[in-house]
């Protein structure tokens, strides 16, 4: 499965993918389509940083 590391990281941090989409100023469906193709490492790092920030904002 593509981008499974991002999905698993979000689950681990208890952050929903729709929250990541909102932080990226994208629609949930657009973010889901983006995850269908394996992302480059720099984009993955950016998304994981967003997940970290959202988790910290939620106190997790």
PDB file of N, CA, C, O and CB in Angstrom:
ATOM      1  N   UNK A   1       0.849  -1.183   0.000  1.00  0.00           N
ATOM      2  CA  UNK A   1       0.000   0.000   0.000  1.00  0.00           C
ATOM      3  C   UNK A   1       0.894   1.245   0.000  1.00  0.00           C
ATOM      4  O   UNK A   1       1.889   1.302   0.723  1.00  0.00           O
ATOM      5  CB  UNK A   1      -0.966  -0.002   1.232  1.00  0.00           C
ATOM      6  N   UNK A   2       0.542   2.209  -0.790  1.00  0.00           N
ATOM      7  CA  UNK A   2       1.344   3.426  -0.923  1.00  0.00           C
ATOM      8  C   UNK A   2       1.182   4.342   0.281  1.00  0.00           C
ATOM      9  O   UNK A   2       0.096   4.464   0.848  1.00  0.00           O
ATOM     10  CB  UNK A   2       0.962   4.172  -2.192  1.00  0.00           C
ATOM     11  N   UNK A   3       2.267   4.974   0.655  1.00  0.00           N
ATOM     12  CA  UNK A   3       2.295   5.945   1.754  1.00  0.00           C
ATOM     13  C   UNK A   3       1.769   5.362   3.064  1.00  0.00           C
ATOM     14  O   UNK A   3       1.212   6.081   3.894  1.00  0.00           O
ATOM     15  CB  UNK A   3       1.480   7.170   1.381  1.00  0.00           C
ATOM     16  N   UNK A   4       1.948   4.079   3.238  1.00  0.00           N
ATOM     17  CA  UNK A   4       1.481   3.421   4.458  1.00  0.00           C
ATOM     18  C   UNK A   4       2.184   3.996   5.682  1.00  0.00           C
ATOM     19  O   UNK A   4       1.603   4.036   6.767  1.00  0.00           O
ATOM     20  CB  UNK A   4       1.714   1.903   4.375  1.00  0.00           C
ATOM     21  N   UNK A   5       3.427   4.441   5.521  1.00  0.00           N
ATOM     22  CA  UNK A   5       4.146   5.014   6.656  1.00  0.00           C
ATOM     23  C   UNK A   5       3.471   6.289   7.168  1.00  0.00           C
ATOM     24  O   UNK A   5       3.433   6.528   8.375  1.00  0.00           O
ATOM     25  CB  UNK A   5       5.592   5.312   6.263  1.00  0.00           C
ATOM     26  N   UNK A   6       2.943   7.097   6.265  1.00  0.00           N
ATOM     27  CA  UNK A   6       2.222   8.313   6.669  1.00  0.00           C
ATOM     28  C   UNK A   6       0.932   7.937   7.396  1.00  0.00           C
ATOM     29  O   UNK A   6       0.618   8.492   8.449  1.00  0.00           O
ATOM     30  CB  UNK A   6       1.907   9.205   5.434  1.00  0.00           C
ATOM     31  N   UNK A   7       0.199   7.003   6.832  1.00  0.00           N
ATOM     32  CA  UNK A   7      -1.075   6.589   7.425  1.00  0.00           C
ATOM     33  C   UNK A   7      -0.867   5.983   8.809  1.00  0.00           C
ATOM     34  O   UNK A   7      -1.614   6.277   9.742  1.00  0.00           O
ATOM     35  CB  UNK A   7      -1.786   5.581   6.513  1.00  0.00           C
ATOM     36  N   UNK A   8       0.143   5.144   8.934  1.00  0.00           N
ATOM     37  CA  UNK A   8       0.413   4.506  10.218  1.00  0.00           C
ATOM     38  C   UNK A   8       0.894   5.543  11.238  1.00  0.00           C
ATOM     39  O   UNK A   8       0.517   5.475  12.408  1.00  0.00           O
ATOM     40  CB  UNK A   8       1.461   3.384  10.054  1.00  0.00           C
ATOM     41  N   UNK A   9       1.706   6.483  10.816  1.00  0.00           N
ATOM     42  CA  UNK A   9       2.197   7.532  11.710  1.00  0.00           C
ATOM     43  C   UNK A   9       1.024   8.370  12.236  1.00  0.00           C
ATOM     44  O   UNK A   9       0.977   8.706  13.419  1.00  0.00           O
ATOM     45  CB  UNK A   9       3.225   8.436  10.978  1.00  0.00           C
ATOM     46  N   UNK A  10       0.090   8.700  11.357  1.00  0.00           N
ATOM     47  CA  UNK A  10      -1.091   9.463  11.775  1.00  0.00           C
ATOM     48  C   UNK A  10      -1.925   8.655  12.772  1.00  0.00           C
ATOM     49  O   UNK A  10      -2.408   9.199  13.765  1.00  0.00           O
ATOM     50  CB  UNK A  10      -1.952   9.849  10.548  1.00  0.00           C
ATOM     51  N   UNK A  11      -2.091   7.364  12.506  1.00  0.00           N
ATOM     52  CA  UNK A  11      -2.844   6.513  13.451  1.00  0.00           C
ATOM     53  C   UNK A  11      -2.152   6.470  14.805  1.00  0.00           C
ATOM     54  O   UNK A  11      -2.798   6.580  15.847  1.00  0.00           O
ATOM     55  CB  UNK A  11      -2.999   5.079  12.894  1.00  0.00           C
ATOM     56  N   UNK A  12      -0.841   6.310  14.780  1.00  0.00           N
ATOM     57  CA  UNK A  12      -0.058   6.235  16.015  1.00  0.00           C
ATOM     58  C   UNK A  12      -0.213   7.517  16.835  1.00  0.00           C
ATOM     59  O   UNK A  12      -0.309   7.466  18.061  1.00  0.00           O
ATOM     60  CB  UNK A  12       1.430   5.985  15.696  1.00  0.00           C
ATOM     61  N   UNK A  13      -0.238   8.651  16.162  1.00  0.00           N
ATOM     62  CA  UNK A  13      -0.360   9.953  16.830  1.00  0.00           C
ATOM     63  C   UNK A  13      -1.815  10.350  17.079  1.00  0.00           C
ATOM     64  O   UNK A  13      -2.092  11.408  17.644  1.00  0.00           O
ATOM     65  CB  UNK A  13       0.323  11.026  16.000  1.00  0.00           C
ATOM     66  N   UNK A  14      -2.752   9.476  16.644  1.00  0.00           N
ATOM     67  CA  UNK A  14      -4.193   9.720  16.806  1.00  0.00           C
ATOM     68  C   UNK A  14      -4.640  11.008  16.103  1.00  0.00           C
ATOM     69  O   UNK A  14      -5.429  11.795  16.627  1.00  0.00           O
ATOM     70  CB  UNK A  14      -4.549   9.794  18.297  1.00  0.00           C
ATOM     71  N   UNK A  15      -4.105  11.182  14.906  1.00  0.00           N
ATOM     72  CA  UNK A  15      -4.473  12.315  14.055  1.00  0.00           C
ATOM     73  C   UNK A  15      -5.192  11.748  12.843  1.00  0.00           C
ATOM     74  O   UNK A  15      -4.711  10.803  12.218  1.00  0.00           O
ATOM     75  CB  UNK A  15      -3.211  13.168  13.630  1.00  0.00           C
ATOM     76  N   UNK A  16      -6.329  12.312  12.511  1.00  0.00           N
ATOM     77  CA  UNK A  16      -7.109  11.872  11.354  1.00  0.00           C
ATOM     78  C   UNK A  16      -6.549  12.495  10.077  1.00  0.00           C
ATOM     79  O   UNK A  16      -6.047  13.619  10.080  1.00  0.00           O
ATOM     80  CB  UNK A  16      -8.602  12.244  11.526  1.00  0.00           C
ATOM     81  N   UNK A  17      -6.648  11.738   8.990  1.00  0.00           N
ATOM     82  CA  UNK A  17      -6.121  12.242   7.719  1.00  0.00           C
ATOM     83  C   UNK A  17      -6.870  13.477   7.239  1.00  0.00           C
ATOM     84  O   UNK A  17      -6.294  14.313   6.544  1.00  0.00           O
ATOM     85  CB  UNK A  17      -6.191  11.157   6.658  1.00  0.00           C
ATOM     86  N   UNK A  18      -8.142  13.606   7.596  1.00  0.00           N
ATOM     87  CA  UNK A  18      -8.870  14.809   7.196  1.00  0.00           C
ATOM     88  C   UNK A  18      -8.302  16.037   7.911  1.00  0.00           C
ATOM     89  O   UNK A  18      -8.365  17.144   7.376  1.00  0.00           O
ATOM     90  CB  UNK A  18     -10.378  14.657   7.501  1.00  0.00           C
ATOM     91  N   UNK A  19      -7.749  15.852   9.111  1.00  0.00           N
ATOM     92  CA  UNK A  19      -7.130  16.968   9.821  1.00  0.00           C
ATOM     93  C   UNK A  19      -5.848  17.410   9.093  1.00  0.00           C
ATOM     94  O   UNK A  19      -5.553  18.602   8.995  1.00  0.00           O
ATOM     95  CB  UNK A  19      -6.817  16.570  11.291  1.00  0.00           C
ATOM     96  N   UNK A  20      -5.112  16.445   8.599  1.00  0.00           N
ATOM     97  CA  UNK A  20      -3.907  16.760   7.827  1.00  0.00           C
ATOM     98  C   UNK A  20      -4.298  17.500   6.549  1.00  0.00           C
ATOM     99  O   UNK A  20      -3.656  18.480   6.172  1.00  0.00           O
ATOM    100  CB  UNK A  20      -3.109  15.465   7.487  1.00  0.00           C
ATOM    101  N   UNK A  21      -5.341  17.033   5.896  1.00  0.00           N
ATOM    102  CA  UNK A  21      -5.816  17.691   4.671  1.00  0.00           C
ATOM    103  C   UNK A  21      -6.187  19.143   4.951  1.00  0.00           C
ATOM    104  O   UNK A  21      -5.841  20.037   4.178  1.00  0.00           O
ATOM    105  CB  UNK A  21      -7.030  16.937   4.085  1.00  0.00           C
ATOM    106  N   UNK A  22      -6.888  19.375   6.053  1.00  0.00           N
ATOM    107  CA  UNK A  22      -7.264  20.751   6.396  1.00  0.00           C
ATOM    108  C   UNK A  22      -6.024  21.610   6.649  1.00  0.00           C
ATOM    109  O   UNK A  22      -5.977  22.769   6.237  1.00  0.00           O
ATOM    110  CB  UNK A  22      -8.180  20.766   7.638  1.00  0.00           C
ATOM    111  N   UNK A  23      -5.022  21.044   7.325  1.00  0.00           N
ATOM    112  CA  UNK A  23      -3.790  21.788   7.596  1.00  0.00           C
ATOM    113  C   UNK A  23      -3.054  22.130   6.305  1.00  0.00           C
ATOM    114  O   UNK A  23      -2.366  23.148   6.229  1.00  0.00           O
ATOM    115  CB  UNK A  23      -2.874  20.981   8.522  1.00  0.00           C
ATOM    116  N   UNK A  24      -3.201  21.285   5.296  1.00  0.00           N
ATOM    117  CA  UNK A  24      -2.593  21.534   3.988  1.00  0.00           C
ATOM    118  C   UNK A  24      -3.484  22.393   3.095  1.00  0.00           C
ATOM    119  O   UNK A  24      -3.147  22.669   1.943  1.00  0.00           O
ATOM    120  CB  UNK A  24      -2.291  20.217   3.295  1.00  0.00           C
ATOM    121  N   UNK A  25      -4.625  22.811   3.642  1.00  0.00           N
ATOM    122  CA  UNK A  25      -5.609  23.610   2.894  1.00  0.00           C
ATOM    123  C   UNK A  25      -6.099  22.857   1.662  1.00  0.00           C
ATOM    124  O   UNK A  25      -6.197  23.407   0.565  1.00  0.00           O
ATOM    125  CB  UNK A  25      -5.002  24.963   2.476  1.00  0.00           C
ATOM    126  N   UNK A  26      -6.407  21.569   1.884  1.00  0.00           N
ATOM    127  CA  UNK A  26      -6.912  20.702   0.822  1.00  0.00           C
ATOM    128  C   UNK A  26      -8.232  20.086   1.268  1.00  0.00           C
ATOM    129  O   UNK A  26      -8.530  20.027   2.461  1.00  0.00           O
ATOM    130  CB  UNK A  26      -5.880  19.595   0.463  1.00  0.00           C
ATOM    131  N   UNK A  27      -9.002  19.636   0.317  1.00  0.00           N
ATOM    132  CA  UNK A  27     -10.183  18.851   0.620  1.00  0.00           C
ATOM    133  C   UNK A  27      -9.729  17.442   0.973  1.00  0.00           C
ATOM    134  O   UNK A  27      -8.694  16.977   0.496  1.00  0.00           O
ATOM    135  CB  UNK A  27     -11.186  18.844  -0.576  1.00  0.00           C
ATOM    136  N   UNK A  28     -10.506  16.769   1.807  1.00  0.00           N
ATOM    137  CA  UNK A  28     -10.185  15.406   2.227  1.00  0.00           C
ATOM    138  C   UNK A  28     -10.026  14.481   1.024  1.00  0.00           C
ATOM    139  O   UNK A  28      -9.105  13.665   0.979  1.00  0.00           O
ATOM    140  CB  UNK A  28     -11.271  14.867   3.163  1.00  0.00           C
ATOM    141  N   UNK A  29     -10.914  14.610   0.060  1.00  0.00           N
ATOM    142  CA  UNK A  29     -10.854  13.743  -1.119  1.00  0.00           C
ATOM    143  C   UNK A  29      -9.588  14.002  -1.942  1.00  0.00           C
ATOM    144  O   UNK A  29      -9.001  13.069  -2.490  1.00  0.00           O
ATOM    145  CB  UNK A  29     -12.098  13.952  -1.992  1.00  0.00           C
ATOM    146  N   UNK A  30      -9.176  15.251  -2.026  1.00  0.00           N
ATOM    147  CA  UNK A  30      -7.958  15.579  -2.761  1.00  0.00           C
ATOM    148  C   UNK A  30      -6.721  15.017  -2.086  1.00  0.00           C
ATOM    149  O   UNK A  30      -5.796  14.557  -2.757  1.00  0.00           O
ATOM    150  CB  UNK A  30      -7.823  17.078  -2.908  1.00  0.00           C
ATOM    151  N   UNK A  31      -6.703  15.052  -0.764  1.00  0.00           N
ATOM    152  CA  UNK A  31      -5.574  14.490  -0.028  1.00  0.00           C
ATOM    153  C   UNK A  31      -5.541  12.975  -0.185  1.00  0.00           C
ATOM    154  O   UNK A  31      -4.467  12.391  -0.329  1.00  0.00           O
ATOM    155  CB  UNK A  31      -5.651  14.872   1.459  1.00  0.00           C
ATOM    156  N   UNK A  32      -6.701  12.340  -0.160  1.00  0.00           N
ATOM    157  CA  UNK A  32      -6.758  10.884  -0.360  1.00  0.00           C
ATOM    158  C   UNK A  32      -6.225  10.512  -1.738  1.00  0.00           C
ATOM    159  O   UNK A  32      -5.496   9.530  -1.873  1.00  0.00           O
ATOM    160  CB  UNK A  32      -8.205  10.367  -0.194  1.00  0.00           C
ATOM    161  N   UNK A  33      -6.580  11.290  -2.765  1.00  0.00           N
ATOM    162  CA  UNK A  33      -6.063  11.030  -4.108  1.00  0.00           C
ATOM    163  C   UNK A  33      -4.552  11.231  -4.160  1.00  0.00           C
ATOM    164  O   UNK A  33      -3.846  10.480  -4.834  1.00  0.00           O
ATOM    165  CB  UNK A  33      -6.751  11.939  -5.131  1.00  0.00           C
ATOM    166  N   UNK A  34      -4.055  12.245  -3.450  1.00  0.00           N
ATOM    167  CA  UNK A  34      -2.622  12.516  -3.420  1.00  0.00           C
ATOM    168  C   UNK A  34      -1.861  11.328  -2.830  1.00  0.00           C
ATOM    169  O   UNK A  34      -0.746  11.030  -3.259  1.00  0.00           O
ATOM    170  CB  UNK A  34      -2.335  13.792  -2.609  1.00  0.00           C
ATOM    171  N   UNK A  35      -2.459  10.654  -1.851  1.00  0.00           N
ATOM    172  CA  UNK A  35      -1.797   9.530  -1.185  1.00  0.00           C
ATOM    173  C   UNK A  35      -1.820   8.252  -2.025  1.00  0.00           C
ATOM    174  O   UNK A  35      -1.199   7.260  -1.641  1.00  0.00           O
ATOM    175  CB  UNK A  35      -2.454   9.268   0.155  1.00  0.00           C
ATOM    176  N   UNK A  36      -2.506   8.254  -3.137  1.00  0.00           N
ATOM    177  CA  UNK A  36      -2.556   7.064  -3.996  1.00  0.00           C
ATOM    178  C   UNK A  36      -1.221   6.801  -4.686  1.00  0.00           C
ATOM    179  O   UNK A  36      -0.921   5.671  -5.070  1.00  0.00           O
ATOM    180  CB  UNK A  36      -3.653   7.218  -5.044  1.00  0.00           C
ATOM    181  N   UNK A  37      -0.427   7.854  -4.838  1.00  0.00           N
ATOM    182  CA  UNK A  37       0.881   7.739  -5.483  1.00  0.00           C
ATOM    183  C   UNK A  37       1.943   7.964  -4.408  1.00  0.00           C
ATOM    184  O   UNK A  37       1.839   8.898  -3.612  1.00  0.00           O
ATOM    185  CB  UNK A  37       1.038   8.770  -6.673  1.00  0.00           C
ATOM    186  N   UNK A  38       2.953   7.115  -4.388  1.00  0.00           N
ATOM    187  CA  UNK A  38       4.014   7.235  -3.381  1.00  0.00           C
ATOM    188  C   UNK A  38       4.652   8.624  -3.464  1.00  0.00           C
ATOM    189  O   UNK A  38       5.096   9.055  -4.528  1.00  0.00           O
ATOM    190  CB  UNK A  38       5.093   6.128  -3.579  1.00  0.00           C
ATOM    191  N   UNK A  39       4.689   9.311  -2.328  1.00  0.00           N
ATOM    192  CA  UNK A  39       5.221  10.669  -2.273  1.00  0.00           C
ATOM    193  C   UNK A  39       6.736  10.652  -2.094  1.00  0.00           C
ATOM    194  O   UNK A  39       7.286   9.702  -1.537  1.00  0.00           O
ATOM    195  CB  UNK A  39       4.562  11.455  -1.134  1.00  0.00           C
ATOM    196  N   UNK A  40       7.410  11.698  -2.563  1.00  0.00           N
ATOM    197  CA  UNK A  40       8.858  11.792  -2.330  1.00  0.00           C
ATOM    198  C   UNK A  40       9.149  12.045  -0.844  1.00  0.00           C
ATOM    199  O   UNK A  40       8.278  12.493  -0.098  1.00  0.00           O
ATOM    200  CB  UNK A  40       9.478  12.923  -3.200  1.00  0.00           C
ATOM    201  N   UNK A  41      10.352  11.759  -0.440  1.00  0.00           N
ATOM    202  CA  UNK A  41      10.744  11.851   0.964  1.00  0.00           C
ATOM    203  C   UNK A  41      10.548  13.220   1.584  1.00  0.00           C
ATOM    204  O   UNK A  41      10.149  13.318   2.744  1.00  0.00           O
ATOM    205  CB  UNK A  41      12.158  11.465   1.103  1.00  0.00           C
ATOM    206  N   UNK A  42      10.824  14.290   0.828  1.00  0.00           N
ATOM    207  CA  UNK A  42      10.676  15.631   1.393  1.00  0.00           C
ATOM    208  C   UNK A  42       9.214  15.970   1.657  1.00  0.00           C
ATOM    209  O   UNK A  42       8.906  16.642   2.641  1.00  0.00           O
ATOM    210  CB  UNK A  42      11.288  16.670   0.457  1.00  0.00           C
ATOM    211  N   UNK A  43       8.317  15.518   0.801  1.00  0.00           N
ATOM    212  CA  UNK A  43       6.889  15.761   1.006  1.00  0.00           C
ATOM    213  C   UNK A  43       6.379  14.943   2.198  1.00  0.00           C
ATOM    214  O   UNK A  43       5.557  15.421   2.981  1.00  0.00           O
ATOM    215  CB  UNK A  43       6.087  15.410  -0.274  1.00  0.00           C
ATOM    216  N   UNK A  44       6.876  13.700   2.327  1.00  0.00           N
ATOM    217  CA  UNK A  44       6.508  12.867   3.474  1.00  0.00           C
ATOM    218  C   UNK A  44       6.953  13.525   4.775  1.00  0.00           C
ATOM    219  O   UNK A  44       6.212  13.537   5.758  1.00  0.00           O
ATOM    220  CB  UNK A  44       7.130  11.461   3.347  1.00  0.00           C
ATOM    221  N   UNK A  45       8.162  14.070   4.776  1.00  0.00           N
ATOM    222  CA  UNK A  45       8.678  14.738   5.974  1.00  0.00           C
ATOM    223  C   UNK A  45       7.804  15.931   6.339  1.00  0.00           C
ATOM    224  O   UNK A  45       7.539  16.172   7.516  1.00  0.00           O
ATOM    225  CB  UNK A  45      10.133  15.193   5.760  1.00  0.00           C
ATOM    226  N   UNK A  46       7.356  16.676   5.334  1.00  0.00           N
ATOM    227  CA  UNK A  46       6.474  17.825   5.573  1.00  0.00           C
ATOM    228  C   UNK A  46       5.152  17.375   6.187  1.00  0.00           C
ATOM    229  O   UNK A  46       4.668  17.994   7.135  1.00  0.00           O
ATOM    230  CB  UNK A  46       6.214  18.590   4.260  1.00  0.00           C
ATOM    231  N   UNK A  47       4.570  16.315   5.660  1.00  0.00           N
ATOM    232  CA  UNK A  47       3.292  15.808   6.167  1.00  0.00           C
ATOM    233  C   UNK A  47       3.454  15.262   7.585  1.00  0.00           C
ATOM    234  O   UNK A  47       2.587  15.468   8.433  1.00  0.00           O
ATOM    235  CB  UNK A  47       2.736  14.712   5.234  1.00  0.00           C
ATOM    236  N   UNK A  48       4.564  14.566   7.843  1.00  0.00           N
ATOM    237  CA  UNK A  48       4.788  14.031   9.189  1.00  0.00           C
ATOM    238  C   UNK A  48       5.004  15.156  10.197  1.00  0.00           C
ATOM    239  O   UNK A  48       4.605  15.029  11.354  1.00  0.00           O
ATOM    240  CB  UNK A  48       5.994  13.082   9.195  1.00  0.00           C
ATOM    241  N   UNK A  49       5.627  16.248   9.779  1.00  0.00           N
ATOM    242  CA  UNK A  49       5.780  17.408  10.656  1.00  0.00           C
ATOM    243  C   UNK A  49       4.414  18.016  10.976  1.00  0.00           C
ATOM    244  O   UNK A  49       4.177  18.457  12.100  1.00  0.00           O
ATOM    245  CB  UNK A  49       6.700  18.465  10.005  1.00  0.00           C
ATOM    246  N   UNK A  50       3.529  18.039  10.000  1.00  0.00           N
ATOM    247  CA  UNK A  50       2.166  18.537  10.231  1.00  0.00           C
ATOM    248  C   UNK A  50       1.452  17.627  11.214  1.00  0.00           C
ATOM    249  O   UNK A  50       0.752  18.107  12.106  1.00  0.00           O
ATOM    250  CB  UNK A  50       1.372  18.626   8.901  1.00  0.00           C
ATOM    251  N   UNK A  51       1.620  16.320  11.062  1.00  0.00           N
ATOM    252  CA  UNK A  51       1.002  15.364  11.992  1.00  0.00           C
ATOM    253  C   UNK A  51       1.522  15.603  13.403  1.00  0.00           C
ATOM    254  O   UNK A  51       0.746  15.595  14.358  1.00  0.00           O
ATOM    255  CB  UNK A  51       1.286  13.901  11.553  1.00  0.00           C
ATOM    256  N   UNK A  52       2.831  15.817  13.543  1.00  0.00           N
ATOM    257  CA  UNK A  52       3.412  16.100  14.858  1.00  0.00           C
ATOM    258  C   UNK A  52       2.797  17.354  15.465  1.00  0.00           C
ATOM    259  O   UNK A  52       2.459  17.374  16.649  1.00  0.00           O
ATOM    260  CB  UNK A  52       4.933  16.260  14.750  1.00  0.00           C
ATOM    261  N   UNK A  53       2.654  18.397  14.655  1.00  0.00           N
ATOM    262  CA  UNK A  53       2.082  19.651  15.151  1.00  0.00           C
ATOM    263  C   UNK A  53       0.625  19.469  15.581  1.00  0.00           C
ATOM    264  O   UNK A  53       0.214  19.957  16.633  1.00  0.00           O
ATOM    265  CB  UNK A  53       2.179  20.739  14.075  1.00  0.00           C
ATOM    266  N   UNK A  54      -0.147  18.764  14.756  1.00  0.00           N
ATOM    267  CA  UNK A  54      -1.550  18.522  15.117  1.00  0.00           C
ATOM    268  C   UNK A  54      -1.656  17.700  16.389  1.00  0.00           C
ATOM    269  O   UNK A  54      -2.513  17.975  17.229  1.00  0.00           O
ATOM    270  CB  UNK A  54      -2.284  17.812  13.976  1.00  0.00           C
ATOM    271  N   UNK A  55      -0.805  16.699  16.548  1.00  0.00           N
ATOM    272  CA  UNK A  55      -0.818  15.880  17.757  1.00  0.00           C
ATOM    273  C   UNK A  55      -0.453  16.716  18.978  1.00  0.00           C
ATOM    274  O   UNK A  55      -1.057  16.566  20.040  1.00  0.00           O
ATOM    275  CB  UNK A  55       0.149  14.695  17.616  1.00  0.00           C
ATOM    276  N   UNK A  56       0.532  17.594  18.829  1.00  0.00           N
ATOM    277  CA  UNK A  56       0.942  18.455  19.945  1.00  0.00           C
ATOM    278  C   UNK A  56      -0.174  19.429  20.312  1.00  0.00           C
ATOM    279  O   UNK A  56      -0.400  19.704  21.490  1.00  0.00           O
ATOM    280  CB  UNK A  56       2.229  19.232  19.588  1.00  0.00           C
ATOM    281  N   UNK A  57      -0.869  19.947  19.308  1.00  0.00           N
ATOM    282  CA  UNK A  57      -1.978  20.855  19.551  1.00  0.00           C
ATOM    283  C   UNK A  57      -3.119  20.164  20.293  1.00  0.00           C
ATOM    284  O   UNK A  57      -3.865  20.802  21.036  1.00  0.00           O
ATOM    285  CB  UNK A  57      -2.481  21.428  18.238  1.00  0.00           C
ATOM    286  N   UNK A  58      -3.247  18.864  20.085  1.00  0.00           N
ATOM    287  CA  UNK A  58      -4.294  18.081  20.745  1.00  0.00           C
ATOM    288  C   UNK A  58      -3.835  17.555  22.093  1.00  0.00           C
ATOM    289  O   UNK A  58      -4.614  16.941  22.822  1.00  0.00           O
ATOM    290  CB  UNK A  58      -4.724  16.921  19.859  1.00  0.00           C
ATOM    291  N   UNK A  59      -2.579  17.791  22.427  1.00  0.00           N
ATOM    292  CA  UNK A  59      -2.039  17.325  23.696  1.00  0.00           C
ATOM    293  C   UNK A  59      -1.657  15.855  23.685  1.00  0.00           C
ATOM    294  O   UNK A  59      -1.710  15.199  24.725  1.00  0.00           O
ATOM    295  CB  UNK A  59      -3.030  17.567  24.781  1.00  0.00           C
ATOM    296  N   UNK A  60      -1.271  15.324  22.527  1.00  0.00           N
ATOM    297  CA  UNK A  60      -0.900  13.910  22.415  1.00  0.00           C
ATOM    298  C   UNK A  60       0.563  13.758  22.160  1.00  0.00           C
ATOM    299  O   UNK A  60       1.055  12.636  22.038  1.00  0.00           O
ATOM    300  CB  UNK A  60      -1.681  13.231  21.315  1.00  0.00           C
TER     301      UNK A  60
END
